[in-house]
Amino acid sequence: MFPLMLDLVRSGLSAMDGVVFTERQCCPYCGGPLLVHDYKDRKFATLLQGSDQMDIMVSVRRFHCRSCHRLVTAEVPFYPDVHLGSPVVDLCIVLTHQLPYSQADRLIRDLGVVLHRGTIRNYATLPIMPAVTDNLFGITFPRSLLNLSSLAAARSAGEPITGEDALAACMSVDLSNQEVIRSLSK
């Protein structure tokens, strides 16, 4: 495996640590107005740092709907009813479509992402639209993960990633990194 792949995954996911998601225009259930309620921390990923594990946490603003009285969250890069960030899930789905579960598990672990093999299998069977992908060194990677890595590389030292930028990257919006990907995979 290429050290560059490890760096791409690690930099993209670790850049999400501390990102704050605050935007939601109206209630997704009834369209009603929202009142800020509080913030809740969510685990985005767990990375292996030597022999230690590091949880990558994001903060999510929660709102109370004035019309239907439901508690709703800001828009976040998480699939419904899934506990980890969408790029991690995308990585599991993409790799398990190319490799047997045991090899996908080994590759994900080699990339420094901590997941249980059963979790990988569960994510692989989720009824989710296939992620937008790009080929890198002969391995298909989810664009969401590559976008996060590009976003992390483009920021100045110590400059945080905004929730809006992170959301756009995780939703596989083309961040014009195609030339970077093509140059890396040659």
BABA-942300 format. One line per field, with one value per residue: residue number from 1; residue in three letters; z, y, x of N, C-alpha, C in turn. Coordinates in Angstrom, 3 decimals, decimal comma, always signed. Atoms other than C-alpha are relative to their C-alpha. Example, Ala and Ser with C-alpha at 12.3 -4.5 7.8 and 13.67 -1.06 7.14 Angstrom:
# residues 2
num = (1; 2) .
residu = (ALA; SER) .
nZ = (+0,000; -0,060) .
nY = (-1,190; -1,190) .
nX = (+0,890; -0,820) .
caZ = (+7,800; +7,140) .
caY = (-4,500; -1,060) .
caX = (+12,300; +13,670) .
cZ = (+0,000; +0,730) .
cY = (+1,200; +1,090) .
cX = (+0,900; -0,770) .
# end
This chain:
# residues 186
num = (1; 2; 3; 4; 5; 6; 7; 8; 9; 10; 11; 12; 13; 14; 15; 16; 17; 18; 19; 20; 21; 22; 23; 24; 25; 26; 27; 28; 29; 30; 31; 32; 33; 34; 35; 36; 37; 38; 39; 40; 41; 42; 43; 44; 45; 46; 47; 48; 49; 50; 51; 52; 53; 54; 55; 56; 57; 58; 59; 60; 61; 62; 63; 64; 65; 66; 67; 68; 69; 70; 71; 72; 73; 74; 75; 76; 77; 78; 79; 80; 81; 82; 83; 84; 85; 86; 87; 88; 89; 90; 91; 92; 93; 94; 95; 96; 97; 98; 99; 100; 101; 102; 103; 104; 105; 106; 107; 108; 109; 110; 111; 112; 113; 114; 115; 116; 117; 118; 119; 120; 121; 122; 123; 124; 125; 126; 127; 128; 129; 130; 131; 132; 133; 134; 135; 136; 137; 138; 139; 140; 141; 142; 143; 144; 145; 146; 147; 148; 149; 150; 151; 152; 153; 154; 155; 156; 157; 158; 159; 160; 161; 162; 163; 164; 165; 166; 167; 168; 169; 170; 171; 172; 173; 174; 175; 176; 177; 178; 179; 180; 181; 182; 183; 184; 185; 186) .
residu = (MET; PHE; PRO; LEU; MET; LEU; ASP; LEU; VAL; ARG; SER; GLY; LEU; SER; ALA; MET; ASP; GLY; VAL; VAL; PHE; THR; GLU; ARG; GLN; CYS; CYS; PRO; TYR; CYS; GLY; GLY; PRO; LEU; LEU; VAL; HIS; ASP; TYR; LYS; ASP; ARG; LYS; PHE; ALA; THR; LEU; LEU; GLN; GLY; SER; ASP; GLN; MET; ASP; ILE; MET; VAL; SER; VAL; ARG; ARG; PHE; HIS; CYS; ARG; SER; CYS; HIS; ARG; LEU; VAL; THR; ALA; GLU; VAL; PRO; PHE; TYR; PRO; ASP; VAL; HIS; LEU; GLY; SER; PRO; VAL; VAL; ASP; LEU; CYS; ILE; VAL; LEU; THR; HIS; GLN; LEU; PRO; TYR; SER; GLN; ALA; ASP; ARG; LEU; ILE; ARG; ASP; LEU; GLY; VAL; VAL; LEU; HIS; ARG; GLY; THR; ILE; ARG; ASN; TYR; ALA; THR; LEU; PRO; ILE; MET; PRO; ALA; VAL; THR; ASP; ASN; LEU; PHE; GLY; ILE; THR; PHE; PRO; ARG; SER; LEU; LEU; ASN; LEU; SER; SER; LEU; ALA; ALA; ALA; ARG; SER; ALA; GLY; GLU; PRO; ILE; THR; GLY; GLU; ASP; ALA; LEU; ALA; ALA; CYS; MET; SER; VAL; ASP; LEU; SER; ASN; GLN; GLU; VAL; ILE; ARG; SER; LEU; SER; LYS) .
nZ = (+0,000; +0,134; -1,131; +0,408; -0,271; -1,448; -0,302; +0,494; -0,897; -1,334; -0,001; +0,243; -1,159; -1,190; +0,173; -0,452; -1,454; -0,496; +0,932; -0,574; +0,981; -0,605; +0,939; +0,330; +0,276; -0,533; -0,463; +1,123; -0,093; +0,262; +0,614; -0,986; -0,460; -0,985; -1,122; -0,412; -1,239; -0,593; +0,851; -0,401; +0,654; +0,648; +0,493; +1,452; +0,348; -0,957; +0,707; -0,741; -0,145; -0,632; -0,679; -0,599; +0,874; -0,155; +0,515; +0,720; -0,435; +0,564; -0,837; +0,816; -0,619; +0,021; +0,004; -0,400; +0,954; -0,665; +0,491; -0,341; -1,288; +0,098; -0,127; +1,265; +0,006; +1,176; +1,063; -0,344; +0,928; -0,565; +0,559; -1,050; -0,880; +0,047; -1,051; +0,446; +1,122; +1,300; +0,744; -0,535; +0,526; +1,435; +0,155; -0,225; +1,108; +1,226; -0,082; -0,036; +1,346; +0,754; -0,725; -1,036; -1,275; -0,760; +0,608; -0,220; -1,410; -0,125; +0,656; -0,825; -1,177; +0,470; +0,255; -1,298; -0,459; -0,932; +0,162; -0,200; +1,257; +0,090; +0,366; +1,432; +0,693; -0,132; +0,858; +1,396; +0,400; -0,171; +1,241; +0,292; +1,384; +0,099; -0,126; +1,152; -0,252; +0,875; -0,053; -0,523; -0,109; +0,304; -0,990; +0,079; -1,271; +0,036; +0,214; -1,248; -0,768; +0,733; -0,166; -1,350; +0,000; +0,736; -0,846; -1,087; +0,554; +0,454; -1,112; -0,651; -1,269; -1,103; +0,469; -0,038; +1,134; -0,364; +0,163; +1,351; +0,904; -0,281; +0,504; +1,460; +0,333; -0,329; +0,885; +1,285; +0,936; +0,646; -0,478; +1,022; -0,341; +0,956; +0,485; -1,085; -0,040; +1,179; -0,119; -1,050; +0,387; +1,094) .
nY = (-1,180; -1,232; -0,924; -1,127; +0,351; -0,120; -1,428; -0,565; +0,404; -0,559; -1,465; -0,335; +0,288; -0,745; -1,408; -0,171; -0,104; -1,306; -0,746; -0,324; -0,081; -0,908; -0,472; +0,654; -1,129; +0,224; +1,366; +0,928; +0,748; -0,814; -1,269; -1,057; -0,747; +0,703; -0,720; +0,692; +0,754; +0,226; +0,697; +1,373; +0,559; +1,303; +0,598; +0,047; +1,143; +0,329; +0,253; +0,643; -0,829; +0,927; +1,043; -0,646; -0,362; -1,384; -0,268; -1,250; -0,459; -1,225; -0,572; -0,200; -0,838; +0,563; -1,003; +0,388; -0,553; -0,726; +0,466; +1,399; +0,242; +1,048; -0,372; +0,299; -0,395; -0,679; +0,940; +0,652; +1,058; +1,319; +0,669; +0,247; +1,161; +0,489; -0,733; -0,601; -0,914; +0,606; +0,472; +1,296; +0,962; +0,088; +0,794; +1,407; +0,470; +0,052; +1,068; +1,328; +0,335; +0,400; +1,006; +0,750; -0,708; +0,127; -0,874; -1,379; -0,255; -0,171; -1,248; -1,099; -0,050; -0,515; -1,427; -0,668; -0,195; +1,065; +0,521; +1,429; +0,662; +0,065; -1,341; -0,145; +0,804; -0,683; -1,183; +0,445; +0,433; -1,086; -0,412; -1,352; -0,193; +0,143; -1,236; -0,447; +0,521; -0,283; +1,040; -0,485; +1,101; +1,254; +0,270; -0,972; -0,686; -0,918; -1,390; -0,751; +0,088; -0,760; -1,414; -0,416; -0,118; -1,225; -1,108; -0,092; -0,486; -1,381; -0,943; -0,461; +0,679; -0,457; -0,506; +1,082; +0,223; -0,374; +1,060; -0,061; +0,569; +1,434; +0,633; +0,049; +1,008; +1,332; +0,338; +0,316; -1,107; -0,105; -1,143; -0,262; +0,652; +1,071; -0,035; +0,508; +1,444; +0,583; -0,078; +0,925; +1,387; +0,354) .
nX = (+0,841; -0,757; +0,119; +0,821; +1,398; +0,148; +0,029; +1,254; +1,086; -0,248; +0,141; +1,400; +0,840; -0,434; +0,366; +1,381; +0,036; +0,391; +0,845; +1,310; +1,086; +0,976; +1,010; +1,269; +0,885; +1,345; +0,241; +0,108; +1,259; +1,196; -0,370; +0,190; -1,175; -0,812; -0,589; -1,222; +0,177; -1,314; -0,956; -0,294; -1,184; +0,190; -1,242; -0,059; -0,855; -1,048; -1,254; -1,066; -1,196; -0,939; +0,770; +1,174; +1,112; +0,415; +1,340; +0,190; +1,306; +0,568; +1,042; +1,199; +1,034; +1,344; +1,050; +1,343; +0,954; +1,089; +1,308; +0,310; -0,663; -1,022; -1,402; -0,671; -1,404; -0,536; -0,354; -1,262; -0,414; +0,249; +1,173; +1,003; -0,158; -1,380; -0,701; -1,254; +0,126; +0,287; -1,182; -0,420; +0,970; -0,286; -1,215; +0,370; +0,832; -0,806; -1,011; +0,619; +0,460; -1,188; -0,775; +0,722; +0,046; -1,249; -1,005; +0,438; -0,286; -1,451; -0,381; +0,514; -0,880; -1,288; +0,188; +0,044; +1,374; +0,370; +1,359; +0,168; +0,353; +1,461; +0,470; -0,288; +1,014; +1,291; -0,009; -0,010; +1,346; +0,966; +0,671; -0,479; -0,438; -1,450; -0,763; -0,777; -1,346; -1,131; -1,013; -1,270; -0,954; +0,661; +1,037; +1,083; +0,225; +1,140; -0,403; +0,190; -1,243; -1,010; +0,345; -0,403; -1,452; -0,309; +0,424; -0,984; -1,267; +0,161; +0,149; -1,220; -0,268; +0,830; +1,286; +0,985; +0,889; +1,367; +0,980; +0,554; -1,003; -0,091; +1,220; -0,119; -1,015; +0,507; +1,104; -0,629; +0,042; -1,294; -0,756; -1,024; -1,254; -0,225; -1,378; -0,835; +0,183; -0,639; -1,453; -0,422; +0,173; -0,911) .
caZ = (+0,000; -0,760; +2,103; +0,086; +0,402; +4,168; +4,282; +2,167; +4,420; +7,661; +6,685; +5,350; +8,366; +11,018; +9,513; +10,567; +14,258; +15,889; +12,821; +13,841; +11,817; +12,403; +9,309; +8,945; +7,374; +8,427; +9,956; +7,602; +8,793; +8,596; +7,179; +10,383; +11,965; +14,193; +17,556; +18,579; +21,281; +21,976; +20,520; +20,565; +19,833; +17,406; +16,531; +12,872; +12,765; +14,861; +13,648; +14,742; +16,039; +16,649; +19,264; +20,417; +18,984; +18,377; +18,051; +15,463; +16,880; +15,269; +16,969; +15,676; +16,469; +17,424; +16,941; +18,346; +15,763; +16,841; +14,757; +15,254; +18,402; +17,102; +17,882; +14,612; +13,814; +11,478; +8,125; +8,716; +6,646; +8,290; +6,716; +8,581; +11,505; +10,973; +13,756; +11,725; +9,065; +5,499; +4,048; +6,358; +5,274; +1,621; +2,024; +3,424; +0,654; -2,149; -0,899; -0,198; -3,757; -4,972; -2,327; -0,034; +3,471; +5,003; +2,496; +2,785; +6,575; +6,297; +3,857; +6,009; +9,049; +7,040; +6,130; +9,863; +10,240; +13,216; +12,391; +13,387; +10,525; +11,338; +11,073; +7,647; +6,573; +7,936; +6,125; +2,899; +2,917; +3,636; +1,069; +0,086; -3,388; -4,600; -3,721; -6,425; -6,842; -8,364; -9,188; -7,230; -7,656; -9,043; -6,073; -6,288; -3,510; -2,556; -3,777; -0,403; +1,258; -1,470; -1,237; +2,524; +1,983; -0,617; +1,739; +4,551; +2,295; +1,103; +4,566; +6,359; +9,443; +12,364; +10,202; +10,921; +8,208; +8,181; +8,504; +5,144; +3,349; +5,082; +4,175; +0,514; +0,469; +2,117; -0,235; -3,114; -4,651; -7,188; -5,564; -8,756; -7,476; -10,537; -11,793; -8,383; -8,384; -11,926; -11,145; -7,974; -9,686; -12,448) .
caY = (+0,000; +3,487; +5,863; +8,571; +6,719; +6,522; +10,257; +11,080; +9,130; +10,281; +13,967; +14,015; +12,371; +14,070; +17,495; +16,909; +16,926; +19,848; +20,895; +22,578; +22,089; +24,892; +25,308; +24,271; +26,674; +25,099; +21,953; +18,979; +17,474; +20,377; +23,320; +25,285; +27,842; +26,645; +27,797; +26,969; +24,289; +23,169; +21,406; +17,703; +16,016; +13,083; +10,669; +11,056; +8,386; +6,629; +6,669; +4,556; +6,658; +4,211; +1,877; +4,397; +5,231; +8,800; +9,664; +12,342; +14,351; +16,952; +19,279; +19,481; +22,262; +21,032; +22,962; +22,818; +23,257; +25,860; +24,246; +20,469; +20,615; +18,062; +18,191; +18,394; +18,752; +20,931; +19,367; +16,856; +14,400; +11,317; +8,775; +8,215; +5,807; +5,441; +6,452; +7,372; +10,014; +9,370; +9,228; +6,295; +4,514; +5,346; +3,850; +0,616; +0,345; +1,102; -1,287; -4,152; -3,899; -4,493; -6,873; -9,652; -8,450; -9,788; -7,914; -4,741; -4,980; -5,337; -2,418; -0,156; -1,041; -0,401; +3,012; +3,768; +3,651; +1,651; -0,417; -3,837; -6,335; -6,751; -2,988; -3,015; -5,789; -3,888; -0,709; -2,648; -3,818; -0,448; +0,673; +3,735; +5,110; +4,233; +6,882; +8,957; +7,451; +8,125; +5,668; +6,192; +3,792; +1,140; +1,311; +2,986; +5,561; +7,537; +11,116; +12,336; +11,143; +12,620; +15,926; +16,061; +15,476; +18,270; +20,561; +19,780; +20,448; +23,769; +25,260; +27,271; +25,821; +26,056; +27,297; +25,244; +23,750; +25,213; +22,947; +24,132; +23,281; +19,909; +19,128; +19,984; +17,813; +14,860; +15,041; +14,349; +17,766; +18,176; +20,443; +20,618; +18,189; +15,977; +17,170; +16,444; +12,924; +12,250; +13,448; +11,320; +8,156; +8,275) .
caX = (+0,000; +1,154; +1,966; +0,224; -3,104; -2,622; -1,894; -4,957; -7,304; -5,700; -5,537; -9,090; -10,660; -8,520; -9,314; -12,917; -11,985; -13,781; -15,804; -19,075; -22,267; -24,758; -26,935; -30,578; -33,057; -36,343; -37,780; -37,290; -40,593; -43,033; -41,077; -41,626; -39,291; -36,471; -35,195; -31,610; -31,618; -28,025; -24,988; -24,226; -20,901; -20,904; -18,143; -17,174; -14,451; -11,842; -8,245; -5,330; -2,406; +0,414; -1,033; -3,657; -7,042; -8,198; -11,879; -12,623; -15,515; -17,763; -20,206; -23,781; -26,243; -29,695; -32,893; -36,392; -39,162; -41,709; -44,467; -44,224; -42,031; -39,527; -35,840; -33,853; -30,177; -28,191; -27,392; -24,599; -22,550; -24,043; -26,358; -29,652; -29,312; -25,535; -23,144; -20,048; -19,450; -20,538; -16,969; -16,160; -19,335; -18,596; -15,107; -16,572; -19,148; -16,703; -13,994; -16,401; -17,694; -14,112; -12,750; -13,939; -14,850; -11,629; -9,438; -11,510; -11,181; -7,406; -7,109; -9,295; -7,175; -3,975; -5,400; -5,595; -9,384; -10,663; -13,745; -14,988; -15,338; -19,043; -19,518; -17,880; -20,228; -23,247; -22,240; -21,672; -25,288; -26,904; -29,485; -27,453; -26,902; -23,400; -20,846; -19,222; -15,759; -12,361; -9,600; -6,390; -3,451; -5,751; -8,097; -11,468; -11,905; -14,995; -14,745; -16,047; -12,852; -10,648; -12,544; -11,962; -8,266; -8,146; -10,030; -7,590; -4,588; -6,024; -6,513; -3,874; -2,223; -4,613; -7,482; -10,610; -12,773; -16,260; -19,255; -20,583; -17,315; -17,114; -20,716; -20,106; -16,969; -18,695; -21,632; -19,223; -19,617; -16,833; -14,264; -12,184; -9,582; -9,713; -6,316; -4,800; -6,272; -5,098; -1,566; -1,394; -2,557; +0,093) .
cZ = (+0,000; +1,227; -0,329; +0,260; +1,489; +0,388; -0,455; +0,957; +1,357; +0,022; -0,207; +1,217; +1,228; -0,108; +0,477; +1,514; +0,413; -0,952; +0,623; -1,132; +0,626; -0,882; -0,168; -0,144; +0,613; +0,409; -1,203; -0,005; -0,416; -0,677; +0,946; +0,405; +1,144; +1,054; +0,448; +1,358; +0,723; -1,037; +0,546; -0,776; -0,561; -0,479; -1,512; -0,471; +1,183; -0,806; +0,933; -0,019; +0,738; +0,611; +0,665; -1,047; +0,304; -0,624; -0,660; +0,280; -0,736; +0,939; -0,897; +0,783; -0,122; +0,150; +0,501; -0,983; +0,762; -0,430; +0,466; +1,278; -0,023; +0,198; -1,294; +0,064; -1,243; -1,055; +0,284; -1,021; +0,635; -0,730; +1,131; +0,740; -0,076; +0,926; -0,432; -1,237; -1,339; -0,785; +0,489; -0,541; -1,499; -0,255; +0,167; -1,194; -1,264; +0,051; +0,016; -1,332; -0,885; +0,597; +0,912; +1,330; +0,751; -0,572; +0,172; +1,444; +0,193; -0,613; +0,807; +1,246; -0,382; -0,293; +1,299; +0,533; +0,862; -0,193; +0,271; -1,334; -0,184; -0,376; -1,477; -0,804; +0,067; -0,909; -1,473; -0,489; +0,186; -1,342; -0,328; -1,461; -0,054; +0,044; -1,329; +0,299; -1,015; +0,189; +0,418; +0,228; -0,217; +0,993; -0,126; +1,392; -0,120; -0,140; +1,275; +0,831; -0,678; +0,107; +1,368; +0,075; -0,732; +0,823; +1,137; -0,501; -0,374; +1,145; +0,563; +1,324; +1,110; -0,405; -0,012; -1,305; +0,450; -0,229; -1,400; -1,012; +0,192; -0,547; -1,519; -0,421; +0,221; -0,899; -1,421; -1,046; -0,588; +0,456; -0,916; +0,380; -0,987; -0,512; +1,066; +0,043; -1,182; +0,132; +1,055; -0,455; -1,159; +0,513) .
cY = (+1,240; +0,880; +1,209; -0,270; +0,136; +1,471; +0,650; -0,301; +0,666; +1,516; +0,405; -0,209; +0,802; +1,484; +0,276; +0,182; +1,442; +0,823; +0,167; +0,165; +0,786; +0,308; -0,952; +1,138; -0,154; -1,466; -0,935; -0,786; +0,834; +1,328; +1,184; +0,697; -0,731; +0,954; -0,805; -0,654; -0,177; -0,597; -1,397; -0,476; -1,368; -0,509; -0,138; -1,213; -0,288; -0,385; -0,661; +0,914; -0,829; -1,137; +0,567; +0,263; +1,430; +0,170; +1,368; +0,437; +1,278; +0,470; +0,379; +0,832; -0,718; +1,132; -0,614; +0,666; +0,651; -0,507; -1,411; -0,461; -1,152; +0,600; -0,423; +0,514; +0,823; -1,064; -0,536; -1,077; -1,393; -0,589; -0,240; -1,309; -0,636; +0,888; +0,660; +0,850; -0,702; -0,400; -1,359; -1,093; -0,197; -0,874; -1,486; -0,554; -0,181; -1,158; -1,383; -0,375; -0,459; -1,221; -0,821; +0,761; -0,057; +0,897; +1,472; +0,407; +0,276; +1,333; +1,212; +0,162; +0,556; +1,493; +0,794; +0,278; -1,201; -0,334; -1,499; -0,622; -0,109; +1,345; +0,247; -0,758; +0,672; +1,223; -0,392; -0,380; +1,083; +0,364; +1,463; +0,054; -0,139; +1,366; +0,338; -0,378; +0,533; -1,110; +0,615; -1,199; -1,357; -0,395; +1,097; +0,551; +0,876; +1,442; +0,815; +0,014; +0,784; +1,499; +0,521; +0,196; +1,266; +1,234; +0,214; +0,576; +1,477; +1,004; +0,391; -0,729; +0,616; +0,548; -1,141; -0,093; +0,382; -1,192; -0,046; -0,611; -1,508; -0,742; -0,136; -1,072; -1,410; -0,430; -0,220; +1,082; +0,139; +1,271; +0,311; -0,581; -1,117; -0,020; -0,530; -1,522; -0,659; +0,026; -0,975; -1,447; -0,420; -0,546) .
cX = (+0,884; -0,180; -0,879; -1,481; -0,297; -0,102; -1,295; -1,150; +0,162; -0,216; -1,450; -0,865; +0,411; -0,326; -1,422; -0,103; -0,319; -0,853; -1,388; -1,015; -1,143; -1,197; -1,182; -1,001; -1,381; -0,125; -0,141; -1,319; -1,203; +0,304; -0,108; +1,285; +0,702; +0,543; +1,219; -0,220; +1,334; +0,937; +0,214; +1,220; -0,333; +1,350; -0,083; +0,793; +0,914; +1,233; +0,992; +1,211; +1,044; -0,778; -1,255; -1,073; -0,417; -1,383; -0,023; -1,442; -0,401; -1,099; -1,181; -1,018; -1,345; -1,011; -1,298; -0,956; -1,153; -1,369; -0,330; +0,701; +1,008; +1,382; +0,696; +1,431; +0,321; +0,294; +1,398; +0,348; -0,062; -1,198; -0,996; +0,270; +1,384; +0,823; +1,299; -0,241; -0,137; +1,254; +0,520; -0,915; +0,231; +1,229; -0,304; -0,779; +0,824; +0,991; -0,629; -0,633; +1,157; +0,696; -0,899; +0,079; +1,324; +1,091; -0,361; +0,298; +1,490; +0,444; -0,468; +0,864; +1,369; -0,059; -0,160; -1,387; -0,393; -1,471; +0,008; -0,429; -1,516; -0,608; +0,215; -1,052; -1,376; -0,080; -0,078; -1,394; -1,067; -0,646; +0,307; +0,401; +1,515; +0,688; +0,663; +1,444; +1,012; +1,017; +1,325; +0,909; -0,662; -1,072; -1,049; -0,258; -1,232; +0,492; -0,154; +1,274; +1,123; -0,271; +0,404; +1,505; +0,444; -0,342; +0,999; +1,317; -0,082; -0,085; +1,363; +0,161; -0,847; -1,350; -1,014; -0,787; -1,401; -0,926; -0,568; +0,972; +0,122; -1,212; +0,049; +1,010; -0,532; -1,146; +0,479; -0,203; +1,391; +0,703; +1,172; +1,353; +0,331; +1,431; +0,947; -0,074; +0,698; +1,520; +0,520; -0,046; +0,900; +1,292) .
# end
